[in-house]
Amino acid sequence: MEGEIPRPLVKHAELRDDARSRAGRQTKGSVIQRKQMTPRFDVTIAGEINMDLILYGVPEELPRERELLADRMMLTLGGSSAILAHNLAALGSRVGFQSRIGDDDFGNIALQPLQQSGVDVSKVHRAQDAKTGLTVILQREEWRNMVTYSGTIADLQFEELDFQYLTSSRHFHVSSFYLQRKLRPRIPELFRKMKEAGLTVSLDTNDDPDDGWEGGLREALRYVDIFMPNEREAQKAAGVDDLEAAVQKLAAIVPLVVVKLGRDGSMAQRGKERFKGAAVSVEAVDPVGAGDSFDAGFLHKYLQGGELPDCLAAGNLAGAFSATRPGGTEAFRDAEYLQRFFADHKVKK
């Protein structure tokens, strides 16, 4: 791992509706200057924690009234926000995390890997008589089904956020925009407060279970520095059926649009500049959490002042690394394996 993360390099422009104008004033370096005092964290995150139960080898079809068998299973930390927090910390970023979980066994299990990775969980609230969320993933070779019991996933509220804690950072991130049902109506206000405090902001919506793609997303994007969807999410968020049109539309709102393209790697659009990153070939076990791991790799490098091609490469490598073991965090829990994998691919974390 590299040493202390360098000081921010350039001052962030004032908020404007014209994101292209803002992007044009940024330097090619990706870190934004904000405070003379070193903040407590590199990244703070407000979002969900849940558990993932992943079943492998399930039939393609699920007929009614039949007992069907899986050949493997994994119970692991889930939730895009939690996976991102865990993997950022494993890469060496200082991470603060505010969340809400149930006062149950799943809550106990979920906290352990976060604490072990170095994530600060002092602002994770244990809600009495509440159940921690659970996602059941039926993983096939090329596709999957996901069924989520929300539990405490949707319970985090704007009123309970500790803004002194969240702003003691250089950067703020939200994942799972559409699962944060109680927080979502005030996410634009939350982002505005983060910007006023001098933080940069990133967003990864993940999927919208209702497939409506509204709910204040456009308003929230006005305060976002980095939008990090996959190809489908980019098109849905932009309301178009063509990726190129989606990227151009989103880049008119957000200074930096980063799109995860699966086997085709990734791309980034900053104003009129286009950057591409090649995928990393690995023997994949499953893709659960690969997108969140990409976010972790990209943001970690971004906050070190990396150029965008290097940020994309770091994101692609982290996503590929995640896919080599079950679940979104299991690979990152093995520090020796992490060091060896990154060294073999000649990429410094």
C-alpha positions in Angstrom: 0.0 0.0 0.0 1.1 3.5 -0.6 1.9 5.9 2.2 -0.2 8.7 3.5 -2.7 10.0 0.9 -1.5 13.3 -0.5 -3.2 16.6 0.2 -6.0 17.7 -2.2 -4.7 19.4 -5.3 -7.2 21.9 -6.6 -10.0 24.0 -5.3 -13.5 22.8 -6.3 -15.5 25.2 -8.3 -18.7 26.7 -6.9 -21.9 24.9 -7.6 -23.4 25.7 -11.0 -26.2 24.1 -12.9 -23.9 24.0 -15.9 -21.8 21.0 -15.0 -19.7 21.2 -18.2 -18.6 24.7 -17.1 -17.6 23.3 -13.7 -15.8 20.3 -15.3 -13.9 22.6 -17.6 -12.3 24.5 -14.7 -11.0 21.4 -13.0 -7.5 20.3 -13.5 -6.6 16.9 -14.9 -5.8 15.7 -11.3 -8.9 14.3 -9.7 -8.6 15.3 -6.0 -10.4 18.5 -4.8 -8.8 20.8 -2.3 -11.1 21.6 0.7 -9.5 22.1 4.1 -6.1 23.0 5.5 -6.8 20.8 8.5 -6.4 17.1 7.7 -9.9 15.5 8.0 -10.5 12.4 10.0 -11.6 10.3 7.1 -10.9 10.0 3.4 -14.5 8.9 2.7 -17.7 8.9 4.7 -20.7 6.8 3.7 -24.3 6.9 4.7 -26.2 3.8 3.7 -27.3 0.3 4.2 -25.8 -2.9 5.7 -27.4 -6.3 5.1 -26.4 -9.9 4.7 -26.2 -11.7 1.4 -27.2 -15.4 1.2 -25.8 -16.6 -2.2 -26.9 -20.0 -3.6 -25.0 -21.5 -6.4 -25.9 -24.3 -8.8 -29.6 -23.7 -8.7 -31.8 -24.7 -11.6 -32.4 -22.3 -14.5 -36.2 -22.6 -14.0 -38.0 -22.6 -10.6 -41.1 -24.7 -10.9 -43.8 -24.4 -8.3 -44.2 -26.8 -5.4 -40.8 -28.4 -5.9 -38.0 -28.7 -3.5 -34.9 -27.6 -5.5 -31.3 -28.0 -4.5 -28.3 -25.8 -4.6 -24.8 -27.2 -4.6 -23.0 -24.4 -2.7 -23.9 -21.4 -0.5 -22.2 -18.4 1.1 -23.5 -16.2 3.8 -21.5 -12.9 3.6 -21.6 -9.2 4.2 -24.0 -7.5 1.7 -25.3 -4.1 0.9 -23.6 -1.9 -1.7 -22.8 0.7 0.9 -21.3 -1.8 3.3 -19.3 -3.6 0.6 -17.9 -0.3 -0.6 -17.0 0.8 2.9 -15.3 -2.6 3.7 -13.3 -2.7 0.4 -12.2 0.9 0.6 -10.8 0.3 4.1 -9.1 -2.9 2.9 -7.4 -0.9 0.2 -6.1 1.6 2.8 -8.6 4.5 2.8 -9.9 5.9 6.1 -13.6 5.2 6.1 -16.4 6.4 8.3 -19.8 4.7 8.0 -23.2 5.7 9.3 -25.9 3.1 9.1 -28.7 1.3 10.9 -28.9 -2.4 11.5 -31.1 -4.7 13.6 -30.4 -5.9 17.1 -30.2 -9.5 15.8 -27.7 -12.2 14.9 -27.4 -10.9 11.3 -26.5 -7.5 12.6 -23.8 -9.0 14.8 -22.4 -11.0 11.9 -22.4 -8.0 9.5 -20.5 -5.7 11.8 -17.5 -8.1 12.3 -15.9 -7.8 8.8 -16.5 -4.1 8.7 -14.7 -3.6 12.0 -11.9 -6.0 11.0 -11.3 -4.1 7.8 -10.8 -0.9 9.7 -14.1 0.8 9.0 -15.2 3.2 11.8 -18.7 1.9 12.8 -19.2 4.1 15.8 -22.2 5.7 14.0 -23.9 2.4 13.1 -27.1 2.3 15.2 -28.5 -1.0 16.5 -32.3 -0.6 16.3 -34.2 -2.7 18.8 -36.9 -5.0 17.6 -35.7 -4.5 14.1 -34.4 -7.0 11.6 -31.2 -6.6 9.5 -31.9 -6.8 5.8 -31.2 -10.0 3.8 -30.7 -10.5 0.1 -31.0 -14.0 -1.3 -29.1 -14.4 -4.6 -29.7 -17.3 -6.9 -26.5 -17.2 -8.9 -26.3 -18.9 -12.3 -23.3 -18.9 -14.6 -24.4 -15.9 -16.7 -27.2 -14.3 -14.7 -28.9 -14.2 -11.3 -32.1 -13.6 -9.4 -32.1 -11.4 -6.3 -34.8 -11.2 -3.7 -34.3 -8.7 -0.8 -36.0 -8.4 2.5 -35.4 -4.7 3.3 -35.4 -4.9 7.1 -33.3 -1.9 8.3 -32.0 -1.2 4.8 -34.8 1.4 4.2 -34.8 2.8 7.8 -32.0 5.3 7.8 -33.4 8.8 8.0 -32.0 12.3 7.4 -32.9 13.5 10.9 -30.6 10.9 12.5 -27.5 11.7 10.4 -24.5 13.1 12.3 -23.3 15.9 10.0 -20.3 16.7 12.1 -19.2 13.1 11.6 -20.0 12.8 7.9 -18.3 16.1 7.0 -15.1 15.2 8.8 -14.0 13.8 5.5 -12.7 14.6 2.1 -15.4 12.8 0.2 -18.9 11.5 0.7 -20.7 8.6 -1.0 -24.2 7.2 -1.3 -25.1 3.8 -2.8 -28.5 2.2 -3.4 -30.4 5.4 -4.0 -33.7 3.6 -4.5 -33.4 1.3 -1.5 -32.8 4.3 0.9 -36.6 4.9 1.0 -36.7 7.1 4.1 -33.5 8.9 3.3 -34.1 9.4 -0.4 -36.5 12.3 -0.4 -33.8 14.4 1.3 -30.7 13.1 -0.5 -30.5 16.3 -2.6 -30.4 18.3 0.6 -27.9 15.9 2.1 -25.6 16.3 -0.9 -26.0 20.1 -0.8 -24.8 20.1 2.8 -21.8 17.9 2.0 -20.9 20.3 -0.8 -21.3 23.4 1.4 -18.9 21.7 3.9 -16.3 21.3 1.1 -16.6 17.6 0.4 -16.8 16.0 -3.1 -19.7 13.7 -3.6 -20.2 10.4 -5.5 -23.4 8.4 -6.2 -24.0 4.8 -7.4 -27.8 4.4 -7.6 -27.8 0.6 -8.2 -31.1 -0.7 -9.5 -34.6 0.8 -8.9 -36.8 -2.1 -7.8 -39.8 -0.1 -9.1 -38.1 0.6 -12.4 -39.4 4.2 -12.3 -36.0 6.0 -12.1 -37.5 9.1 -10.6 -37.8 10.0 -6.9 -35.5 13.1 -7.0 -32.6 11.5 -8.8 -32.2 14.4 -11.3 -32.2 16.9 -8.4 -29.6 14.9 -6.5 -27.3 14.7 -9.6 -27.0 18.5 -9.5 -24.8 18.1 -6.4 -22.8 15.0 -7.6 -19.2 15.2 -8.7 -18.9 11.5 -9.7 -21.9 9.4 -11.0 -21.0 5.7 -11.1 -23.7 3.6 -12.8 -23.4 0.5 -14.9 -24.5 0.5 -18.5 -28.2 -0.3 -17.8 -28.4 2.1 -14.9 -26.9 4.9 -17.0 -29.5 4.5 -19.7 -32.3 4.2 -17.1 -31.1 7.3 -15.2 -30.9 9.3 -18.5 -34.2 8.0 -19.8 -32.8 6.8 -23.1 -32.1 3.4 -24.7 -28.6 4.2 -26.1 -25.5 4.2 -23.9 -23.7 7.0 -25.8 -26.8 9.2 -25.7 -27.1 8.5 -21.9 -23.5 9.4 -21.2 -23.8 12.6 -23.1 -27.0 13.5 -21.3 -25.6 12.7 -17.9 -22.3 14.5 -18.6 -24.3 17.7 -19.1 -25.3 17.4 -15.5 -22.4 15.7 -13.6 -18.8 16.7 -14.0 -17.6 13.1 -14.1 -19.6 10.1 -15.3 -18.0 6.7 -14.8 -19.8 3.7 -16.4 -19.1 0.1 -15.5 -19.3 -2.1 -18.7 -18.7 -5.6 -17.3 -16.5 -7.6 -19.7 -15.9 -4.4 -21.7 -14.2 -2.7 -18.8 -15.3 0.8 -18.0 -15.4 4.3 -19.3 -15.4 7.9 -18.0 -16.7 11.1 -19.5 -15.4 14.4 -18.1 -16.9 17.2 -20.2 -15.8 16.4 -23.7 -13.0 14.1 -22.6 -13.5 10.3 -22.9 -11.4 7.7 -21.2 -11.6 3.9 -21.3 -10.3 1.2 -19.1 -9.8 -2.4 -20.2 -11.3 -5.3 -18.2 -9.0 -7.6 -16.2 -9.3 -11.2 -17.1 -9.7 -13.6 -14.1 -11.3 -16.9 -13.3 -14.5 -15.6 -11.8 -16.4 -17.3 -9.0 -19.3 -14.8 -9.1 -19.9 -11.1 -9.8 -21.7 -10.3 -6.5 -20.3 -6.9 -5.4 -18.0 -6.5 -8.3 -19.5 -3.1 -9.2 -19.2 -1.9 -5.6 -15.6 -3.1 -5.6 -15.0 -1.2 -8.8 -16.2 1.9 -7.0 -13.9 1.2 -4.1 -10.8 0.8 -6.4 -11.7 3.9 -8.4 -12.4 6.2 -5.5 -9.3 5.0 -3.6 -7.1 5.9 -6.5 -9.1 9.1 -7.2 -8.5 10.4 -3.7 -4.8 9.7 -4.1 -4.8 12.2 -7.0 -4.8 9.6 -9.7 -5.3 10.5 -13.3 -8.6 9.1 -14.7 -7.0 6.3 -16.8 -5.3 5.1 -13.6 -8.5 5.4 -11.6 -10.4 3.3 -14.2 -7.6 0.7 -14.1 -7.7 0.5 -10.3 -11.5 0.1 -10.4 -11.4 -2.6 -13.0 -8.7 -4.5 -11.1 -10.7 -4.2 -7.8 -13.8 -5.4 -9.5 -12.1 -8.4 -11.1 -10.4 -9.2 -7.8 -13.7 -9.3 -6.0 -15.1 -11.8 -8.5 -12.4 -14.3 -7.7 -14.1 -15.3 -4.5 -17.7 -15.6 -3.4 -19.5 -12.5 -2.3 -18.5 -8.8 -2.4 -15.9 -8.7 0.4 -14.5 -12.2 0.8 -11.5 -11.6 -1.5 -10.7 -8.3 0.3 -10.7 -10.0 3.7 -7.5 -11.9 2.8 -4.8 -9.3 3.1 -2.0 -11.6 1.8 -4.1 -12.5 -1.3 -5.0 -8.9 -1.9 -1.3 -7.8 -1.8 -0.3 -10.7 -4.1 -3.0 -10.1 -6.6 -2.3 -6.4 -7.0 1.4 -7.0 -7.1 1.0 -9.6 -9.8 -1.0 -7.1 -11.9 1.6 -4.4 -11.1 -1.0 -1.9 -9.7 -0.3 -0.1 -6.5 -3.4 0.2 -4.2 
